[in-house]
């Protein structure tokens, strides 16, 4: 049985009182890696439970046991096939909602991540939500709800989940066996997302992030060949490099507009300070847009030439630095 995370208790208390008045569709949005899936699983289990205790699933009734084993007949999870949720999956969803319930209460459909719906699937789901089937609750999880069609969002009650406060996230990472100093650094890089921070610590991603910063600094200072640096980034993986760059350029932009006191002495902070010294605001904004466009390409359901994308980013950093050096 999936338990709530410590930072989700207040939100749970807000929603548990709606058990008898749950909307037919609930959209859980928020940054990736903060535990939305945990929350959704706990909510689905509670709604299917026949003997909830203070709103939480009892964990012992037959529906709870079936849910824990992944065999509850009134629950359907819809996830991407490769990169997208396809229209035939929504047709199967429609067939599922038409079946007779096995237990009292509502059927549950969990769609994650909702932004993986391709255009045809999103349109088909919209038709379902416009005339929702009786006694069926849809839970949608989204890391980027702004990418969902506005019409689809309007058919859902939206619930935003935020990253936990730093002390709570650090305490949770320590419970997972992480050293506090390392956890604090990983959380800084992961922008407060505990699960992303934990994954980074377990897979040596913190050192890779620091290598990424060194590579960027070498590009804007004209010390390295962009193609060689891009090859190093390929070994890290574009699924990490691009989001890191996007967060980095956003943070650097905020630093230009709202300068800090400079009392952050962590290694990433010092490396980013060096990077900012080699860029002007105009080029930084152009880099941010380049990173954002690349991230959108990654999220789209199309095959990508990852080495070419990374080479384009490396060349953009090098050109930004050369402009500053020539000014």
NUVOMI-955284 format. One record per residue (C-alpha): y, z, x; residue number from 1; chain. Coordinates in steps of 0.25 Angstrom, whole numbers, plus 5000, padded with zeros to 4 digits. Layout:
BEGIN
> Y/Z/X/NUM/A
...
***
This chain:
BEGIN
> 5000/5000/5000/1/A
> 5013/4996/5006/2/A
> 5023/5008/5007/3/A
> 5038/5007/5006/4/A
> 5046/5007/5018/5/A
> 5055/5019/5021/6/A
> 5068/5011/5018/7/A
> 5063/5006/5005/8/A
> 5062/5019/4998/9/A
> 5076/5019/4992/10/A
> 5074/5004/4987/11/A
> 5061/5008/4981/12/A
> 5066/5019/4973/13/A
> 5077/5009/4967/14/A
> 5066/4999/4963/15/A
> 5054/5009/4959/16/A
> 5062/5013/4946/17/A
> 5062/4998/4941/18/A
> 5047/4998/4940/19/A
> 5047/4996/4925/20/A
> 5059/4986/4926/21/A
> 5056/4978/4938/22/A
> 5062/4964/4939/23/A
> 5053/4952/4938/24/A
> 5057/4948/4951/25/A
> 5062/4956/4963/26/A
> 5068/4950/4976/27/A
> 5066/4959/4988/28/A
> 5076/4954/4999/29/A
> 5080/4959/5013/30/A
> 5078/4956/5027/31/A
> 5065/4953/5033/32/A
> 5057/4965/5039/33/A
> 5062/4976/5030/34/A
> 5050/4979/5022/35/A
> 5053/4970/5009/36/A
> 5038/4967/5008/37/A
> 5034/4981/5009/38/A
> 5043/4985/4998/39/A
> 5038/4973/4989/40/A
> 5024/4977/4992/41/A
> 5027/4991/4988/42/A
> 5034/4987/4975/43/A
> 5023/4977/4971/44/A
> 5012/4988/4973/45/A
> 5021/4998/4965/46/A
> 5023/4988/4954/47/A
> 5008/4985/4953/48/A
> 5003/4999/4955/49/A
> 4998/5006/4942/50/A
> 5001/5020/4946/51/A
> 5014/5020/4954/52/A
> 5018/5033/4961/53/A
> 5034/5035/4961/54/A
> 5035/5020/4960/55/A
> 5026/5018/4972/56/A
> 5012/5011/4971/57/A
> 5001/5022/4970/58/A
> 4992/5014/4980/59/A
> 4979/5018/4973/60/A
> 4979/5011/4959/61/A
> 4971/4998/4958/62/A
> 4983/4989/4959/63/A
> 4988/4996/4971/64/A
> 4975/4994/4978/65/A
> 4974/4980/4974/66/A
> 4989/4978/4979/67/A
> 4986/4984/4992/68/A
> 4974/4975/4994/69/A
> 4982/4963/4991/70/A
> 4973/4960/4978/71/A
> 4982/4964/4967/72/A
> 4980/4954/4956/73/A
> 4994/4956/4950/74/A
> 5001/4954/4963/75/A
> 5004/4940/4970/76/A
> 5011/4939/4984/77/A
> 5017/4926/4987/78/A
> 5020/4922/5001/79/A
> 5023/4910/5009/80/A
> 5013/4900/5013/81/A
> 5017/4897/5027/82/A
> 5032/4897/5026/83/A
> 5035/4895/5011/84/A
> 5031/4900/4997/85/A
> 5026/4888/4990/86/A
> 5027/4883/4975/87/A
> 5012/4884/4973/88/A
> 5013/4899/4977/89/A
> 5023/4901/4965/90/A
> 5013/4893/4956/91/A
> 5002/4903/4960/92/A
> 5012/4914/4957/93/A
> 5015/4909/4943/94/A
> 5000/4908/4941/95/A
> 4999/4923/4946/96/A
> 5009/4928/4936/97/A
> 5002/4921/4924/98/A
> 4989/4929/4927/99/A
> 4986/4941/4919/100/A
> 4989/4954/4926/101/A
> 4978/4963/4931/102/A
> 4985/4976/4930/103/A
> 4997/4982/4922/104/A
> 5011/4979/4927/105/A
> 5017/4967/4933/106/A
> 5012/4957/4942/107/A
> 5018/4956/4956/108/A
> 5022/4944/4964/109/A
> 5028/4946/4978/110/A
> 5034/4934/4985/111/A
> 5038/4935/4999/112/A
> 5046/4930/5005/113/A
> 5053/4924/4994/114/A
> 5062/4915/5003/115/A
> 5049/4908/5007/116/A
> 5048/4901/4993/117/A
> 5050/4886/4994/118/A
> 5060/4879/4985/119/A
> 5049/4875/4975/120/A
> 5042/4889/4975/121/A
> 5056/4896/4973/122/A
> 5059/4887/4961/123/A
> 5045/4890/4955/124/A
> 5047/4905/4957/125/A
> 5061/4904/4951/126/A
> 5055/4899/4938/127/A
> 5045/4910/4938/128/A
> 5056/4921/4939/129/A
> 5064/4914/4929/130/A
> 5053/4917/4919/131/A
> 5046/4928/4925/132/A
> 5031/4931/4921/133/A
> 5029/4944/4913/134/A
> 5026/4956/4921/135/A
> 5027/4950/4934/136/A
> 5036/4954/4946/137/A
> 5040/4946/4957/138/A
> 5044/4952/4970/139/A
> 5051/4942/4980/140/A
> 5054/4946/4995/141/A
> 5064/4939/5003/142/A
> 5070/4941/5017/143/A
> 5081/4931/5014/144/A
> 5084/4931/4999/145/A
> 5096/4922/5001/146/A
> 5086/4911/5003/147/A
> 5080/4912/4989/148/A
> 5086/4903/4978/149/A
> 5097/4911/4971/150/A
> 5089/4908/4958/151/A
> 5077/4915/4963/152/A
> 5085/4927/4968/153/A
> 5092/4928/4954/154/A
> 5078/4930/4947/155/A
> 5075/4942/4956/156/A
> 5080/4956/4957/157/A
> 5084/4957/4971/158/A
> 5081/4969/4980/159/A
> 5087/4969/4994/160/A
> 5080/4977/5004/161/A
> 5088/4981/5017/162/A
> 5083/4985/5031/163/A
> 5081/5000/5033/164/A
> 5091/5009/5040/165/A
> 5089/5009/5055/166/A
> 5084/5023/5055/167/A
> 5074/5020/5045/168/A
> 5069/5007/5051/169/A
> 5068/5014/5064/170/A
> 5060/5025/5058/171/A
> 5050/5015/5052/172/A
> 5049/5008/5065/173/A
> 5045/5021/5072/174/A
> 5034/5023/5062/175/A
> 5029/5010/5066/176/A
> 5028/5015/5080/177/A
> 5041/5008/5086/178/A
> 5049/5015/5096/179/A
> 5063/5018/5090/180/A
> 5071/5011/5101/181/A
> 5063/4998/5100/182/A
> 5063/4999/5084/183/A
> 5078/5000/5084/184/A
> 5079/4988/5093/185/A
> 5070/4980/5084/186/A
> 5077/4984/5072/187/A
> 5090/4979/5078/188/A
> 5084/4966/5081/189/A
> 5077/4965/5067/190/A
> 5090/4969/5060/191/A
> 5084/4981/5054/192/A
> 5071/4975/5049/193/A
> 5060/4985/5052/194/A
> 5048/4976/5050/195/A
> 5055/4965/5059/196/A
> 5058/4976/5069/197/A
> 5044/4981/5069/198/A
> 5038/4967/5071/199/A
> 5047/4965/5082/200/A
> 5043/4977/5089/201/A
> 5028/4974/5087/202/A
> 5029/4960/5092/203/A
> 5039/4962/5104/204/A
> 5050/4955/5096/205/A
> 5061/4964/5102/206/A
> 5059/4958/5116/207/A
> 5059/4944/5110/208/A
> 5072/4947/5103/209/A
> 5078/4951/5116/210/A
> 5073/4939/5123/211/A
> 5079/4931/5112/212/A
> 5093/4937/5115/213/A
> 5091/4934/5130/214/A
> 5088/4920/5127/215/A
> 5100/4918/5118/216/A
> 5109/4924/5128/217/A
> 5104/4915/5139/218/A
> 5106/4903/5130/219/A
> 5121/4907/5127/220/A
> 5124/4910/5141/221/A
> 5118/4896/5146/222/A
> 5106/4902/5154/223/A
> 5094/4896/5147/224/A
> 5089/4883/5142/225/A
> 5089/4884/5126/226/A
> 5075/4877/5126/227/A
> 5069/4887/5135/228/A
> 5075/4899/5127/229/A
> 5070/4892/5114/230/A
> 5056/4892/5119/231/A
> 5057/4907/5122/232/A
> 5061/4909/5108/233/A
> 5050/4901/5103/234/A
> 5040/4911/5109/235/A
> 5048/4922/5101/236/A
> 5047/4914/5088/237/A
> 5057/4907/5079/238/A
> 5054/4917/5068/239/A
> 5060/4928/5076/240/A
> 5070/4921/5085/241/A
> 5078/4914/5073/242/A
> 5080/4927/5065/243/A
> 5084/4935/5077/244/A
> 5094/4924/5081/245/A
> 5100/4924/5067/246/A
> 5101/4939/5066/247/A
> 5107/4939/5080/248/A
> 5118/4929/5077/249/A
> 5121/4936/5065/250/A
> 5123/4949/5072/251/A
> 5131/4942/5083/252/A
> 5140/4937/5072/253/A
> 5142/4950/5066/254/A
> 5145/4955/5080/255/A
> 5156/4945/5082/256/A
> 5163/4948/5069/257/A
> 5161/4963/5069/258/A
> 5160/4968/5084/259/A
> 5152/4980/5086/260/A
> 5155/4991/5096/261/A
> 5145/4986/5106/262/A
> 5137/4999/5106/263/A
> 5123/4993/5103/264/A
> 5116/4993/5117/265/A
> 5103/4987/5113/266/A
> 5097/4976/5121/267/A
> 5099/4966/5109/268/A
> 5113/4970/5107/269/A
> 5117/4968/5121/270/A
> 5110/4955/5121/271/A
> 5117/4950/5109/272/A
> 5130/4955/5115/273/A
> 5128/4945/5126/274/A
> 5125/4934/5116/275/A
> 5137/4937/5108/276/A
> 5146/4936/5121/277/A
> 5141/4921/5123/278/A
> 5144/4916/5109/279/A
> 5156/4914/5100/280/A
> 5156/4917/5085/281/A
> 5156/4902/5081/282/A
> 5144/4899/5089/283/A
> 5137/4912/5085/284/A
> 5139/4908/5070/285/A
> 5133/4894/5073/286/A
> 5121/4901/5079/287/A
> 5120/4910/5067/288/A
> 5119/4898/5058/289/A
> 5109/4891/5067/290/A
> 5100/4903/5067/291/A
> 5102/4904/5052/292/A
> 5098/4889/5050/293/A
> 5086/4891/5059/294/A
> 5082/4903/5051/295/A
> 5083/4896/5038/296/A
> 5074/4884/5044/297/A
> 5064/4895/5048/298/A
> 5064/4900/5034/299/A
> 5062/4886/5027/300/A
> 5048/4881/5024/301/A
> 5049/4870/5034/302/A
> 5042/4868/5048/303/A
> 5051/4871/5059/304/A
> 5051/4867/5074/305/A
> 5053/4881/5079/306/A
> 5055/4877/5094/307/A
> 5066/4867/5090/308/A
> 5073/4878/5081/309/A
> 5073/4888/5093/310/A
> 5078/4877/5102/311/A
> 5090/4874/5093/312/A
> 5093/4889/5092/313/A
> 5093/4890/5108/314/A
> 5102/4878/5109/315/A
> 5112/4884/5099/316/A
> 5113/4897/5107/317/A
> 5115/4890/5120/318/A
> 5125/4881/5114/319/A
> 5133/4892/5108/320/A
> 5133/4899/5122/321/A
> 5138/4886/5129/322/A
> 5150/4885/5119/323/A
> 5154/4899/5123/324/A
> 5152/4897/5137/325/A
> 5160/4884/5137/326/A
> 5172/4890/5129/327/A
***
